[in-house]
């Protein structure tokens, strides 16, 4: 039975507002287009830091392009709204990451390779949140139509047991027209929208081996 993670997110935000809190949230983000609506949804309630740990992205120039687009969007977001969102970028480890997930290279998109990828990146980011005394952790990835929010939140739930000092923020950002609002924000800000998820194997499926 599916869990209504969108409603859980709304309930959590209402509790934060009721208790007059402004907690620190570490937000894993993969790109600017996927971050746009989650930032609009979350910024009124949290002090947000984005953690851009996406060594899955292939090739490295694509990783750099998405990172630069995210940096520019955060500057635009600050100018338009006044919300200051910090950005942390750990080292890019593309070859090592590709080797880790290569055991599942023949899995279809959305299958076990993708779940492994979500888990690796979310675990790294969650560990950082734990080490640096954040109150909450979550990921923007539930905004994507291509990603199963039930799976992503299950990964988050399991990691929350590993890192009990940091609360996991359950989400389904695509719901209640969140995906549509994200597209609007992308168009309004002329954001670069990639045509594949990120890893070498999704790249090759989309573009071949060139």
C-alpha positions in Angstrom: 0.0 0.0 0.0 1.4 3.4 -1.0 2.2 5.9 1.7 1.1 9.5 1.1 4.5 11.2 1.6 3.2 14.5 0.3 0.8 14.7 3.2 3.5 13.7 5.6 5.6 16.6 4.3 2.7 19.0 4.8 2.1 17.8 8.3 5.8 18.2 9.2 5.9 21.7 7.9 2.7 22.6 9.9 4.4 21.2 13.1 7.5 23.3 12.4 5.5 26.4 11.9 3.3 25.7 15.0 6.4 25.3 17.2 8.0 28.5 15.7 11.1 26.6 14.7 13.5 27.3 11.8 15.6 24.1 11.7 18.7 23.4 9.6 18.1 21.2 6.6 20.7 19.5 4.5 19.2 19.0 1.0 20.7 16.6 -1.5 20.3 18.1 -4.9 21.3 16.7 -8.3 20.6 19.8 -10.5 18.9 23.2 -10.7 15.7 22.1 -12.4 15.0 19.4 -9.8 15.9 21.9 -7.0 13.6 24.8 -8.0 10.3 23.7 -6.6 11.7 22.0 -3.5 13.4 25.2 -2.6 10.2 27.2 -3.0 8.4 24.6 -0.9 11.0 24.4 1.9 12.7 27.7 2.2 10.0 29.4 4.3 10.5 26.8 7.0 14.2 25.8 7.0 17.7 27.2 7.0 18.8 25.2 3.9 22.2 23.9 2.8 22.4 22.0 -0.5 24.8 19.1 -0.7 25.8 18.4 -4.3 27.4 15.0 -4.1 26.7 13.6 -7.6 29.7 11.6 -8.7 27.3 9.4 -10.6 27.0 12.1 -13.3 28.9 11.2 -16.5 30.9 12.6 -18.1 32.7 15.1 -15.8 31.9 18.1 -18.0 28.2 17.3 -17.6 28.7 17.2 -13.8 30.4 20.6 -14.0 27.6 22.0 -16.2 24.9 20.9 -13.8 26.8 22.3 -10.9 27.4 25.7 -12.6 23.7 25.9 -13.4 22.8 25.2 -9.8 25.2 27.9 -8.6 23.7 30.4 -10.9 20.2 29.5 -9.9 21.0 29.8 -6.2 22.2 33.4 -6.9 19.1 34.1 -8.8 16.9 32.6 -6.1 18.6 34.8 -3.4 18.1 37.9 -5.5 14.5 37.2 -6.1 13.4 35.9 -2.7 16.1 36.9 -0.2 16.6 33.3 0.9 20.3 32.5 1.2 20.9 28.8 0.4 24.4 27.6 1.0 26.1 25.0 -1.3 28.6 22.3 -0.4 30.4 20.4 -3.1 32.5 17.4 -2.1 35.1 16.1 -4.6 34.0 14.5 -7.9 34.9 10.8 -7.9 33.3 9.8 -11.2 35.5 6.8 -12.1 35.3 5.3 -8.6 31.5 5.7 -8.5 31.0 4.2 -12.0 33.1 1.1 -10.8 30.8 0.7 -7.8 27.6 0.6 -9.8 29.0 -1.3 -12.8 28.0 -4.6 -11.3 24.4 -3.6 -12.1 25.2 -1.9 -15.5 22.7 -4.1 -17.4 19.8 -3.3 -15.1 17.0 -1.2 -16.7 16.4 2.5 -15.7 14.5 2.6 -12.4 15.8 -0.8 -11.4 18.3 -2.0 -8.8 21.2 0.0 -10.2 19.2 3.2 -9.6 18.3 2.1 -6.1 21.9 1.5 -5.4 22.8 4.9 -6.8 20.1 6.7 -4.6 21.3 4.8 -1.6 25.0 5.6 -2.1 24.5 9.3 -2.6 21.8 9.7 0.1 24.0 7.8 2.6 27.0 10.1 1.9 24.9 13.2 2.3 23.1 11.9 5.4 26.4 11.1 7.0 27.5 14.7 6.4 24.3 16.0 7.9 24.9 13.8 11.0 28.5 15.0 11.3 27.6 18.6 11.1 24.6 18.7 13.4 21.8 19.3 10.9 18.3 18.9 12.2 16.9 17.4 9.0 18.0 15.7 5.8 16.1 15.1 2.5 16.6 14.9 -1.3 15.1 16.7 -4.2 14.8 13.5 -6.2 11.2 12.9 -5.4 10.3 15.7 -7.8 11.2 13.5 -10.8 8.5 11.6 -12.7 11.2 9.0 -13.5 12.0 8.2 -9.8 9.7 6.3 -7.5 9.1 8.3 -4.4 8.0 5.3 -2.4 11.5 3.8 -3.0 13.3 7.0 -2.3 11.5 7.6 1.0 12.1 4.0 2.0 15.8 4.6 1.5 15.5 7.7 3.6 13.7 5.9 6.3 16.3 3.1 6.5 19.1 5.7 6.7 17.3 7.6 9.4 17.7 4.5 11.6 21.5 4.7 10.9 21.6 8.4 11.7 19.0 8.9 14.4 20.2 12.4 15.4 19.0 13.8 12.0 15.4 13.6 11.1 14.5 12.5 7.6 12.0 14.8 5.9 9.6 12.6 3.9 8.5 14.2 0.6 6.8 13.7 -2.7 7.6 17.0 -4.4 6.0 16.0 -7.7 2.5 15.8 -6.1 -0.1 18.6 -6.0 1.3 20.0 -9.3 4.8 20.3 -7.8 6.2 18.9 -11.0 4.3 21.5 -13.0 5.5 24.3 -10.8 9.1 23.0 -11.2 8.7 23.1 -15.0 7.4 26.7 -14.8 10.3 27.8 -12.7 12.7 26.1 -15.1 11.2 28.0 -18.1 11.1 31.3 -16.2 14.8 31.0 -15.4 15.8 29.4 -18.7 17.4 26.5 -16.8 19.4 23.8 -18.7 17.4 20.5 -18.5 19.5 17.4 -19.2 18.0 14.6 -21.3 19.3 11.7 -19.2 19.5 10.9 -15.4 23.3 11.0 -15.0 25.3 7.8 -14.9 27.5 6.4 -17.6 25.0 3.7 -18.3 22.0 6.0 -18.6 24.1 8.3 -20.8 25.0 5.4 -23.1 21.4 4.3 -23.4 20.5 7.8 -24.5 23.5 8.7 -26.6 25.2 5.5 -27.5 29.0 5.0 -26.8 30.1 8.3 -28.5 
